[in-house]
Amino acid sequence: MSQESLKTGSIDKFQLTASIGGKTVDLSAGITDFRIYESVLSNTVTATATVVETGTNVEGSIDGLPIRGGENLRFKIRDAQDNIIDETLMVNRLRNAIPESTRDFYILDFASPEYFDNDTTRVTKRYRSKISESVRKILTEVLSTKKTLDIDDTLNEYNFMGNDRKPFYTCTWLAQKSISNEANGGTAGFLFFQTIDSFKFKSIDTLLSQSAKKSFIFNSGNKESEDDDIIINYTIERDIDLHENLTLGYYGCSGLFFDPVSFSYVVRDYDINAQSRQSPAKTFAGDLVNQNTRGQAQTPYAPRITPNQMSRLMNIVLDTGTLPPGKGSEKELEYWKNNPDHLNYDAPKSAIQSIMRYNQLFTIQTTITIPGDFSIKAGDTVECTFPQLDSDKNSGENPKTKGIYMVAHVCHKITPENTLTSLSLVRDSYGK
C-alpha cells in the first residue's frame, strides 16, 4: 500500500439549506470532524458534524440561517483514493452549542430523508405476493424513496395487512419471515438496511457468500504489502461466549408450535450439528431435526447437545387459516374450505433458523481502523490477516483469525488532519 493512501481526504462541499426561505450557507471551512455511519442493523444512514464558526470561515449559521432542524445538507467528500460520497441528508438536531465572543461551537446530527418520511407514512394496504415484492412496493409506493433498491428474491409468499405500521418496521418484520430462493440455498434470515446510496433487503447467506471486496493486513512492523491494504489497529470486541450462546440457543433450540384451530402442537428442534450434516435448504424445508434424532454427530466448535438438553425453548402460535390466498372473499372462503390447515406463514420451516441465524452472525466481532476508504459499505465482505500472538515475533499470520468477515457497521471519519474508516467486522466461526 502506498503512502499516498494515508493522506487525508477533503470536504469539497457542505451546503446547508434552510427549510424556510431557501437560504444556503457553506459550512465546509468550519467542519473540524465529520462522520458517516452505516449498519446492517440500521434502517437509515446517519452522520455527525462538529462545527466551529469563527466569523472568518462561517458566520452566524445557528440564528442566521437559522438551524432549527429539517434543513437539507448537500455534501461531497472524497478520500485519498478519490472515492467520492456525494449525497443529501437532513438535519435531525443541533446540540452542545457553546457560543463564545470570538467563535461558536456546536454539533449537528443528520439522517437520511427517508428516516423522517418513515414517521409520516403508514403501511395500510393488504399484500398478497412474495415478501420481496411486498418490500419493493412498500419502499416505492409508501415511502416513495428514489434510492436504488437491492432486494434478494424470496422463496415464500406472505399475506398480511399493513395495520398502519411504519414502513421501516414492516420491512424489518418481514425480513425475519423471509426465505431466500432456491438459487441462494433456500435459507431463512434476511437483513433490511440502508447504505449511503441504496436500500438493501438481503439474505444473510447471500451477504456472506460474496467475494471479498478488499484485503487488509495488520503488520506491527509497519511493512507495506503489495497486494493488501494496511490495518492501522484492531480490537476484538466479542469472542465466543459459551454461556451467552447457550442462553440464546446458538447450539440447540427447541420450538413448540401451537395450532389454535385444532388445539394440537408440534415440536421442532434446531441442532447446529444437523446444519453441518445437511444443506440448510433441506434442514429447514420440512426436514428439521426432531426430538428422536438430536445429538448425533458433533462439530468441533459446538458443545455436545443431547436429548432434553436444548438450551432455549420457544413457544409460537401458528396463524392457521388466516388471510387465505385468493382475490375476493368468495375465493378466499373457497380456498379455506378446501385447505383448512393452510398456514399463512409456515413457522416450523423457518422461524427457528431465522432466529438462530441472527445470533450466529455476531458470534465473533472485531473492529479495525484503516486509512479512509469510502468505497466500503455495510454488508460488504473483506478478507483480513492478523498476526499470530505469541513470543515469536516472526511467527507469521494467525490461521484462526484470518479469513472473510462481513462488514456489520461502518464509520467514515474525515478531519483536517486525517481521513479514517472504522469497520466492525463479524463472522460466525474461526478459520479461513
VOVEXLUM-902686 format. One record per residue (C-alpha): residue number from 1; x, y, z. Coordinates in Angstrom, 1 decimal, padded with zeros to 4 digits. Layout:
BEGIN
site pos->NUM east->X north->Y up->Z
...
end
This chain:
BEGIN
site pos->1 east->000.0 north->000.0 up->000.0
site pos->2 east->001.4 north->003.4 up->-001.0
site pos->3 east->001.9 north->006.2 up->001.4
site pos->4 east->-000.4 north->008.2 up->-000.9
site pos->5 east->-003.4 north->006.4 up->000.5
site pos->6 east->-002.5 north->007.5 up->004.0
site pos->7 east->-003.1 north->011.2 up->003.1
site pos->8 east->-006.2 north->013.0 up->004.3
site pos->9 east->-009.3 north->013.4 up->002.1
site pos->10 east->-011.2 north->016.5 up->001.5
site pos->11 east->-014.7 north->018.1 up->002.1
site pos->12 east->-015.5 north->019.6 up->-001.3
site pos->13 east->-019.0 north->020.7 up->-000.4
site pos->14 east->-021.0 north->021.1 up->002.8
site pos->15 east->-024.0 north->023.2 up->001.9
site pos->16 east->-026.9 north->023.7 up->004.4
site pos->17 east->-030.2 north->025.0 up->003.0
site pos->18 east->-032.8 north->026.5 up->005.3
site pos->19 east->-036.2 north->024.7 up->005.3
site pos->20 east->-037.9 north->028.1 up->005.0
site pos->21 east->-036.7 north->030.7 up->002.6
site pos->22 east->-034.1 north->028.6 up->000.9
site pos->23 east->-031.1 north->030.4 up->002.2
site pos->24 east->-027.9 north->028.4 up->001.7
site pos->25 east->-024.6 north->028.5 up->003.7
site pos->26 east->-021.5 north->026.5 up->003.1
site pos->27 east->-020.0 north->025.2 up->006.3
site pos->28 east->-017.1 north->023.2 up->004.8
site pos->29 east->-014.5 north->025.7 up->006.2
site pos->30 east->-015.8 north->025.3 up->009.7
site pos->31 east->-016.0 north->021.5 up->009.8
site pos->32 east->-013.5 north->020.0 up->012.3
site pos->33 east->-014.9 north->016.5 up->012.4
site pos->34 east->-017.4 north->014.8 up->010.1
site pos->35 east->-018.5 north->011.2 up->010.5
site pos->36 east->-020.9 north->009.0 up->008.5
site pos->37 east->-022.4 north->005.8 up->009.9
site pos->38 east->-023.9 north->002.7 up->008.1
site pos->39 east->-025.0 north->-000.5 up->009.7
site pos->40 east->-026.7 north->-003.8 up->008.7
site pos->41 east->-028.8 north->-003.3 up->011.8
site pos->42 east->-030.0 north->000.2 up->010.9
site pos->43 east->-032.7 north->001.2 up->008.5
site pos->44 east->-031.1 north->004.6 up->007.9
site pos->45 east->-027.8 north->006.3 up->007.3
site pos->46 east->-026.7 north->008.9 up->010.0
site pos->47 east->-023.9 north->011.4 up->010.2
site pos->48 east->-022.5 north->013.9 up->012.8
site pos->49 east->-020.6 north->017.1 up->012.1
site pos->50 east->-018.6 north->019.2 up->014.6
site pos->51 east->-018.7 north->022.8 up->013.5
site pos->52 east->-016.6 north->025.8 up->014.7
site pos->53 east->-017.6 north->029.2 up->013.4
site pos->54 east->-015.0 north->031.9 up->013.9
site pos->55 east->-016.6 north->034.7 up->011.8
site pos->56 east->-013.9 north->034.4 up->009.2
site pos->57 east->-014.8 north->030.9 up->007.9
site pos->58 east->-018.6 north->030.7 up->008.7
site pos->59 east->-020.7 north->033.4 up->010.3
site pos->60 east->-023.9 north->033.1 up->012.3
site pos->61 east->-025.4 north->029.9 up->010.9
site pos->62 east->-027.4 north->028.9 up->014.0
site pos->63 east->-029.5 north->032.0 up->014.0
site pos->64 east->-028.6 north->033.5 up->010.7
site pos->65 east->-029.8 north->030.6 up->008.6
site pos->66 east->-031.4 north->029.6 up->011.0
site pos->67 east->-030.7 north->026.0 up->012.0
site pos->68 east->-033.8 north->024.6 up->013.7
site pos->69 east->-033.9 north->021.0 up->012.3
site pos->70 east->-035.1 north->019.7 up->008.9
site pos->71 east->-032.6 north->021.7 up->006.8
site pos->72 east->-031.1 north->019.9 up->003.8
site pos->73 east->-027.4 north->019.1 up->003.7
site pos->74 east->-025.8 north->018.6 up->000.4
site pos->75 east->-022.3 north->017.3 up->000.9
site pos->76 east->-019.5 north->015.9 up->-001.2
site pos->77 east->-016.4 north->014.3 up->000.4
site pos->78 east->-013.6 north->012.3 up->-001.0
site pos->79 east->-010.8 north->010.1 up->000.4
site pos->80 east->-007.2 north->009.9 up->-000.7
site pos->81 east->-008.0 north->007.2 up->-003.4
site pos->82 east->-010.6 north->009.6 up->-004.9
site pos->83 east->-013.6 north->007.6 up->-003.8
site pos->84 east->-016.4 north->010.2 up->-003.5
site pos->85 east->-019.6 north->010.3 up->-001.5
site pos->86 east->-022.0 north->012.9 up->-002.9
site pos->87 east->-025.3 north->012.8 up->-001.2
site pos->88 east->-028.1 north->014.6 up->000.6
site pos->89 east->-029.0 north->014.3 up->004.3
site pos->90 east->-031.3 north->016.3 up->006.7
site pos->91 east->-030.6 north->017.9 up->010.0
site pos->92 east->-032.1 north->016.0 up->012.8
site pos->93 east->-030.9 north->018.1 up->015.7
site pos->94 east->-028.4 north->020.7 up->016.9
site pos->95 east->-026.7 north->020.0 up->020.2
site pos->96 east->-023.9 north->021.0 up->022.5
site pos->97 east->-023.9 north->024.6 up->021.3
site pos->98 east->-021.2 north->026.7 up->023.1
site pos->99 east->-021.4 north->030.4 up->022.0
site pos->100 east->-018.3 north->032.5 up->022.6
site pos->101 east->-017.3 north->036.0 up->021.9
site pos->102 east->-015.0 north->035.0 up->019.1
site pos->103 east->-016.5 north->031.7 up->017.9
site pos->104 east->-019.4 north->029.4 up->018.0
site pos->105 east->-019.0 north->025.6 up->018.6
site pos->106 east->-021.8 north->023.1 up->018.0
site pos->107 east->-022.6 north->019.6 up->016.8
site pos->108 east->-025.1 north->018.7 up->014.1
site pos->109 east->-026.7 north->015.3 up->013.8
site pos->110 east->-028.0 north->014.2 up->010.3
site pos->111 east->-030.1 north->011.4 up->009.0
site pos->112 east->-031.3 north->010.3 up->005.5
site pos->113 east->-034.6 north->012.0 up->004.3
site pos->114 east->-036.3 north->008.6 up->004.5
site pos->115 east->-035.7 north->008.5 up->008.2
site pos->116 east->-038.2 north->011.4 up->008.6
site pos->117 east->-040.6 north->010.2 up->005.8
site pos->118 east->-040.9 north->006.9 up->007.8
site pos->119 east->-042.6 north->008.8 up->010.6
site pos->120 east->-045.1 north->010.5 up->008.4
site pos->121 east->-046.2 north->007.4 up->006.3
site pos->122 east->-048.1 north->004.2 up->007.2
site pos->123 east->-048.5 north->000.8 up->005.5
site pos->124 east->-052.3 north->000.4 up->005.2
site pos->125 east->-052.9 north->-002.0 up->002.3
site pos->126 east->-053.1 north->-005.8 up->002.1
site pos->127 east->-050.3 north->-007.5 up->000.4
site pos->128 east->-050.6 north->-010.9 up->-001.3
site pos->129 east->-047.3 north->-011.6 up->-003.0
site pos->130 east->-043.7 north->-012.8 up->-002.4
site pos->131 east->-042.2 north->-011.0 up->000.6
site pos->132 east->-039.5 north->-009.5 up->-001.6
site pos->133 east->-042.2 north->-007.9 up->-003.9
site pos->134 east->-044.1 north->-006.6 up->-000.9
site pos->135 east->-041.0 north->-004.9 up->000.4
site pos->136 east->-040.3 north->-003.3 up->-003.0
site pos->137 east->-043.9 north->-001.9 up->-003.1
site pos->138 east->-043.7 north->-000.6 up->000.4
site pos->139 east->-040.4 north->001.3 up->-000.3
site pos->140 east->-041.5 north->002.7 up->-003.7
site pos->141 east->-045.3 north->003.3 up->-003.2
site pos->142 east->-045.5 north->004.1 up->000.6
site pos->143 east->-042.1 north->005.5 up->001.5
site pos->144 east->-041.7 north->006.9 up->-002.1
site pos->145 east->-037.9 north->006.6 up->-002.0
site pos->146 east->-035.8 north->007.4 up->-005.0
site pos->147 east->-032.8 north->005.4 up->-003.9
site pos->148 east->-031.7 north->002.3 up->-005.6
site pos->149 east->-033.3 north->-000.9 up->-004.2
site pos->150 east->-031.1 north->-004.0 up->-003.8
site pos->151 east->-033.6 north->-006.8 up->-002.9
site pos->152 east->-033.0 north->-010.5 up->-002.9
site pos->153 east->-035.8 north->-012.6 up->-004.3
site pos->154 east->-037.6 north->-014.6 up->-001.6
site pos->155 east->-039.0 north->-018.1 up->-001.9
site pos->156 east->-042.0 north->-017.7 up->000.2
site pos->157 east->-045.2 north->-015.6 up->-000.2
site pos->158 east->-046.9 north->-014.0 up->002.8
site pos->159 east->-050.3 north->-012.4 up->003.0
site pos->160 east->-050.6 north->-009.6 up->005.6
site pos->161 east->-052.3 north->-006.3 up->006.4
site pos->162 east->-050.3 north->-003.2 up->006.9
site pos->163 east->-052.3 north->-002.2 up->010.0
site pos->164 east->-050.9 north->001.3 up->010.0
site pos->165 east->-047.4 north->000.2 up->010.7
site pos->166 east->-044.4 north->002.3 up->009.7
site pos->167 east->-042.6 north->001.2 up->006.5
site pos->168 east->-039.2 north->000.6 up->008.2
site pos->169 east->-040.9 north->-001.5 up->011.0
site pos->170 east->-042.8 north->-003.5 up->008.4
site pos->171 east->-039.8 north->-004.3 up->006.2
site pos->172 east->-037.7 north->-005.4 up->009.2
site pos->173 east->-040.6 north->-007.5 up->010.5
site pos->174 east->-040.9 north->-009.2 up->007.0
site pos->175 east->-037.1 north->-009.8 up->006.9
site pos->176 east->-037.5 north->-012.2 up->009.9
site pos->177 east->-040.0 north->-014.3 up->007.9
site pos->178 east->-038.2 north->-014.4 up->004.6
site pos->179 east->-036.6 north->-017.4 up->003.0
site pos->180 east->-034.2 north->-017.0 up->000.1
site pos->181 east->-035.0 north->-018.6 up->-003.2
site pos->182 east->-033.6 north->-022.0 up->-004.1
site pos->183 east->-030.8 north->-020.5 up->-006.2
site pos->184 east->-029.4 north->-018.9 up->-003.0
site pos->185 east->-029.8 north->-022.0 up->-000.8
site pos->186 east->-033.4 north->-021.6 up->000.4
site pos->187 east->-032.3 north->-020.5 up->003.9
site pos->188 east->-034.1 north->-018.2 up->006.3
site pos->189 east->-032.8 north->-014.9 up->007.7
site pos->190 east->-032.8 north->-011.6 up->005.9
site pos->191 east->-031.5 north->-008.1 up->006.8
site pos->192 east->-033.1 north->-004.8 up->005.9
site pos->193 east->-030.8 north->-001.8 up->006.0
site pos->194 east->-029.7 north->001.3 up->004.2
site pos->195 east->-026.3 north->002.3 up->002.8
site pos->196 east->-025.4 north->005.8 up->001.5
site pos->197 east->-026.7 north->005.0 up->-002.0
site pos->198 east->-029.3 north->002.2 up->-001.6
site pos->199 east->-031.8 north->000.2 up->000.4
site pos->200 east->-030.9 north->-003.4 up->000.8
site pos->201 east->-033.1 north->-006.4 up->001.6
site pos->202 east->-030.6 north->-009.2 up->001.6
site pos->203 east->-030.3 north->-012.8 up->002.7
site pos->204 east->-027.6 north->-013.3 up->005.3
site pos->205 east->-026.2 north->-016.2 up->003.3
site pos->206 east->-026.1 north->-014.1 up->000.2
site pos->207 east->-024.1 north->-011.4 up->002.0
site pos->208 east->-021.7 north->-014.0 up->003.4
site pos->209 east->-021.2 north->-015.7 up->000.1
site pos->210 east->-019.9 north->-012.5 up->-001.6
site pos->211 east->-016.3 north->-012.3 up->-002.8
site pos->212 east->-014.1 north->-010.1 up->-000.6
site pos->213 east->-014.2 north->-006.5 up->-001.7
site pos->214 east->-010.8 north->-005.7 up->-000.2
site pos->215 east->-008.0 north->-007.5 up->001.6
site pos->216 east->-006.4 north->-006.0 up->004.7
site pos->217 east->-003.4 north->-007.0 up->006.7
site pos->218 east->-002.2 north->-005.9 up->010.2
site pos->219 east->001.6 north->-005.7 up->010.3
site pos->220 east->003.1 north->-004.5 up->013.6
site pos->221 east->006.4 north->-004.0 up->011.8
site pos->222 east->004.7 north->-001.3 up->009.6
site pos->223 east->005.9 north->-003.2 up->006.5
site pos->224 east->003.9 north->-002.4 up->003.4
site pos->225 east->002.1 north->-005.2 up->001.4
site pos->226 east->002.0 north->-005.1 up->-002.3
site pos->227 east->-001.5 north->-006.6 up->-002.5
site pos->228 east->-003.2 north->-005.8 up->000.7
site pos->229 east->-004.2 north->-002.5 up->002.4
site pos->230 east->-003.0 north->-002.0 up->005.9
site pos->231 east->-004.9 north->-002.2 up->009.2
site pos->232 east->-003.8 north->000.7 up->011.5
site pos->233 east->-005.1 north->-001.0 up->014.6
site pos->234 east->-007.7 north->-003.6 up->015.6
site pos->235 east->-009.6 north->-004.8 up->018.7
site pos->236 east->-011.5 north->-007.9 up->019.4
site pos->237 east->-014.9 north->-006.6 up->020.6
site pos->238 east->-016.5 north->-010.0 up->021.2
site pos->239 east->-015.3 north->-013.6 up->021.2
site pos->240 east->-017.2 north->-016.9 up->021.7
site pos->241 east->-019.1 north->-016.7 up->024.9
site pos->242 east->-020.3 north->-020.2 up->025.8
site pos->243 east->-022.9 north->-019.2 up->028.4
site pos->244 east->-024.4 north->-016.5 up->026.3
site pos->245 east->-024.5 north->-018.8 up->023.3
site pos->246 east->-026.4 north->-021.4 up->025.4
site pos->247 east->-028.8 north->-018.7 up->026.6
site pos->248 east->-029.5 north->-017.6 up->023.0
site pos->249 east->-029.9 north->-021.2 up->021.9
site pos->250 east->-027.0 north->-021.0 up->019.5
site pos->251 east->-026.1 north->-024.7 up->019.6
site pos->252 east->-029.6 north->-026.1 up->020.2
site pos->253 east->-033.1 north->-024.6 up->020.3
site pos->254 east->-036.5 north->-026.2 up->020.6
site pos->255 east->-039.7 north->-024.6 up->019.4
site pos->256 east->-043.2 north->-025.6 up->020.3
site pos->257 east->-045.7 north->-024.6 up->017.6
site pos->258 east->-049.3 north->-024.4 up->018.7
site pos->259 east->-052.2 north->-024.7 up->016.3
site pos->260 east->-055.2 north->-022.7 up->017.7
site pos->261 east->-057.7 north->-024.3 up->015.3
site pos->262 east->-057.0 north->-028.0 up->016.0
site pos->263 east->-055.6 north->-027.4 up->019.5
site pos->264 east->-052.6 north->-029.5 up->018.7
site pos->265 east->-049.0 north->-028.7 up->018.7
site pos->266 east->-045.7 north->-029.9 up->017.1
site pos->267 east->-042.2 north->-029.7 up->018.5
site pos->268 east->-039.3 north->-028.8 up->016.1
site pos->269 east->-035.7 north->-028.8 up->017.3
site pos->270 east->-032.8 north->-027.0 up->015.8
site pos->271 east->-029.3 north->-028.5 up->016.2
site pos->272 east->-026.3 north->-026.7 up->014.9
site pos->273 east->-024.7 north->-030.1 up->014.2
site pos->274 east->-027.6 north->-031.1 up->012.0
site pos->275 east->-027.0 north->-028.0 up->010.0
site pos->276 east->-023.4 north->-029.1 up->009.4
site pos->277 east->-024.6 north->-032.5 up->008.3
site pos->278 east->-027.2 north->-031.3 up->005.8
site pos->279 east->-027.7 north->-028.3 up->003.5
site pos->280 east->-029.7 north->-025.6 up->005.2
site pos->281 east->-032.3 north->-025.8 up->002.4
site pos->282 east->-033.1 north->-029.4 up->003.3
site pos->283 east->-032.8 north->-029.0 up->007.0
site pos->284 east->-035.3 north->-026.1 up->007.1
site pos->285 east->-037.7 north->-027.1 up->004.3
site pos->286 east->-039.5 north->-029.6 up->006.5
site pos->287 east->-036.7 north->-032.0 up->007.4
site pos->288 east->-036.0 north->-030.4 up->010.8
site pos->289 east->-034.2 north->-032.5 up->013.4
site pos->290 east->-036.8 north->-033.8 up->015.9
site pos->291 east->-036.5 north->-035.0 up->019.4
site pos->292 east->-035.7 north->-038.5 up->018.3
site pos->293 east->-032.7 north->-037.5 up->016.3
site pos->294 east->-031.0 north->-035.0 up->018.5
site pos->295 east->-027.3 north->-035.0 up->019.4
site pos->296 east->-025.8 north->-037.4 up->016.9
site pos->297 east->-022.7 north->-036.0 up->015.0
site pos->298 east->-020.9 north->-033.1 up->016.6
site pos->299 east->-019.0 north->-030.3 up->015.0
site pos->300 east->-015.6 north->-029.4 up->016.6
site pos->301 east->-016.8 north->-026.0 up->017.8
site pos->302 east->-020.1 north->-026.9 up->019.4
site pos->303 east->-020.6 north->-028.4 up->022.8
site pos->304 east->-022.4 north->-031.8 up->022.9
site pos->305 east->-026.2 north->-031.2 up->022.8
site pos->306 east->-028.1 north->-034.4 up->023.8
site pos->307 east->-031.9 north->-035.1 up->024.0
site pos->308 east->-033.7 north->-032.9 up->026.5
site pos->309 east->-030.7 north->-030.5 up->026.7
site pos->310 east->-031.8 north->-027.9 up->024.2
site pos->311 east->-030.7 north->-024.7 up->025.9
site pos->312 east->-033.5 north->-022.4 up->024.6
site pos->313 east->-037.2 north->-023.1 up->024.4
site pos->314 east->-039.7 north->-021.0 up->022.4
site pos->315 east->-043.5 north->-021.1 up->022.0
site pos->316 east->-045.0 north->-019.9 up->018.8
site pos->317 east->-048.7 north->-019.7 up->017.9
site pos->318 east->-049.4 north->-020.7 up->014.2
site pos->319 east->-051.6 north->-018.5 up->012.0
site pos->320 east->-053.7 north->-021.4 up->010.7
site pos->321 east->-056.5 north->-020.2 up->008.3
site pos->322 east->-055.7 north->-016.5 up->008.5
site pos->323 east->-055.7 north->-014.4 up->005.3
site pos->324 east->-056.1 north->-017.4 up->002.8
site pos->325 east->-054.9 north->-016.8 up->-000.8
site pos->326 east->-057.4 north->-015.6 up->-003.4
site pos->327 east->-058.8 north->-012.3 up->-004.6
site pos->328 east->-062.1 north->-011.6 up->-003.1
site pos->329 east->-064.0 north->-013.0 up->-000.1
site pos->330 east->-065.6 north->-015.8 up->-002.2
site pos->331 east->-062.2 north->-017.1 up->-003.5
site pos->332 east->-060.7 north->-016.9 up->000.0
site pos->333 east->-063.6 north->-018.8 up->001.6
site pos->334 east->-063.4 north->-021.5 up->-001.1
site pos->335 east->-059.7 north->-021.9 up->-000.6
site pos->336 east->-060.1 north->-022.1 up->003.2
site pos->337 east->-062.8 north->-024.8 up->002.9
site pos->338 east->-060.5 north->-026.9 up->000.7
site pos->339 east->-057.4 north->-026.2 up->002.8
site pos->340 east->-058.5 north->-025.7 up->006.4
site pos->341 east->-055.0 north->-026.4 up->007.7
site pos->342 east->-053.3 north->-023.9 up->005.5
site pos->343 east->-050.6 north->-021.8 up->007.2
site pos->344 east->-050.2 north->-018.2 up->006.1
site pos->345 east->-046.6 north->-018.3 up->007.4
site pos->346 east->-045.1 north->-021.8 up->007.8
site pos->347 east->-043.2 north->-021.0 up->011.0
site pos->348 east->-042.0 north->-024.6 up->011.7
site pos->349 east->-040.0 north->-024.5 up->008.5
site pos->350 east->-038.1 north->-021.2 up->009.0
site pos->351 east->-038.8 north->-019.4 up->012.3
site pos->352 east->-036.1 north->-021.2 up->014.4
site pos->353 east->-033.5 north->-021.0 up->011.7
site pos->354 east->-034.1 north->-017.3 up->011.2
site pos->355 east->-033.7 north->-016.5 up->014.9
site pos->356 east->-030.6 north->-018.7 up->015.2
site pos->357 east->-029.0 north->-017.2 up->012.0
site pos->358 east->-029.1 north->-013.7 up->013.5
site pos->359 east->-027.5 north->-015.0 up->016.7
site pos->360 east->-024.7 north->-016.9 up->014.8
site pos->361 east->-023.8 north->-014.0 up->012.6
site pos->362 east->-022.5 north->-011.9 up->015.5
site pos->363 east->-020.6 north->-014.6 up->017.3
site pos->364 east->-017.2 north->-013.0 up->016.7
site pos->365 east->-016.8 north->-009.3 up->016.4
site pos->366 east->-013.6 north->-007.4 up->015.5
site pos->367 east->-013.2 north->-003.7 up->014.9
site pos->368 east->-010.4 north->-002.5 up->012.6
site pos->369 east->-009.3 north->001.0 up->011.7
site pos->370 east->-008.0 north->001.6 up->008.2
site pos->371 east->-007.0 north->004.6 up->006.1
site pos->372 east->-010.2 north->006.3 up->004.8
site pos->373 east->-011.9 north->004.1 up->002.1
site pos->374 east->-015.3 north->005.4 up->001.1
site pos->375 east->-015.9 north->002.5 up->-001.3
site pos->376 east->-016.6 north->000.1 up->001.6
site pos->377 east->-020.2 north->-000.1 up->002.7
site pos->378 east->-022.2 north->-002.0 up->005.3
site pos->379 east->-022.9 north->-005.6 up->004.1
site pos->380 east->-019.7 north->-005.9 up->002.1
site pos->381 east->-017.2 north->-008.7 up->002.9
site pos->382 east->-013.5 north->-008.2 up->003.4
site pos->383 east->-010.5 north->-010.5 up->004.0
site pos->384 east->-008.3 north->-009.8 up->007.0
site pos->385 east->-005.0 north->-011.2 up->008.1
site pos->386 east->-003.9 north->-010.8 up->011.7
site pos->387 east->-000.6 north->-011.8 up->013.3
site pos->388 east->-000.1 north->-014.9 up->015.5
site pos->389 east->000.1 north->-013.7 up->019.1
site pos->390 east->003.0 north->-015.5 up->020.8
site pos->391 east->006.5 north->-014.9 up->021.9
site pos->392 east->007.9 north->-015.4 up->018.5
site pos->393 east->007.6 north->-012.1 up->016.7
site pos->394 east->008.2 north->-013.8 up->013.3
site pos->395 east->005.6 north->-016.5 up->013.7
site pos->396 east->003.5 north->-015.1 up->010.9
site pos->397 east->-000.2 north->-014.9 up->010.4
site pos->398 east->-002.9 north->-016.4 up->012.6
site pos->399 east->-004.8 north->-019.1 up->010.7
site pos->400 east->-007.7 north->-019.0 up->013.1
site pos->401 east->-008.5 north->-015.3 up->012.7
site pos->402 east->-007.5 north->-014.9 up->009.1
site pos->403 east->-010.4 north->-015.1 up->006.6
site pos->404 east->-013.5 north->-013.5 up->005.3
site pos->405 east->-015.5 north->-011.1 up->007.5
site pos->406 east->-018.8 north->-009.3 up->006.9
site pos->407 east->-018.8 north->-005.5 up->007.5
site pos->408 east->-021.6 north->-005.0 up->010.0
site pos->409 east->-021.0 north->-001.3 up->010.9
site pos->410 east->-019.1 north->001.4 up->009.1
site pos->411 east->-017.9 north->004.8 up->010.2
site pos->412 east->-016.1 north->007.1 up->007.8
site pos->413 east->-014.4 north->010.0 up->009.6
site pos->414 east->-012.8 north->013.0 up->008.0
site pos->415 east->-011.0 north->015.8 up->009.7
site pos->416 east->-008.5 north->018.5 up->008.5
site pos->417 east->-005.7 north->016.2 up->009.7
site pos->418 east->-006.7 north->012.7 up->008.6
site pos->419 east->-009.3 north->010.5 up->007.0
site pos->420 east->-010.1 north->007.1 up->008.6
site pos->421 east->-012.6 north->004.3 up->008.2
site pos->422 east->-013.6 north->002.1 up->011.2
site pos->423 east->-015.1 north->-001.2 up->010.3
site pos->424 east->-017.0 north->-003.5 up->012.7
site pos->425 east->-016.5 north->-007.0 up->011.3
site pos->426 east->-018.4 north->-010.1 up->012.2
site pos->427 east->-018.2 north->-013.8 up->011.5
site pos->428 east->-019.7 north->-017.0 up->012.9
site pos->429 east->-016.7 north->-019.2 up->013.3
site pos->430 east->-012.9 north->-019.4 up->013.4
site pos->431 east->-010.7 north->-020.4 up->010.5
site pos->432 east->-010.1 north->-019.3 up->006.9
end
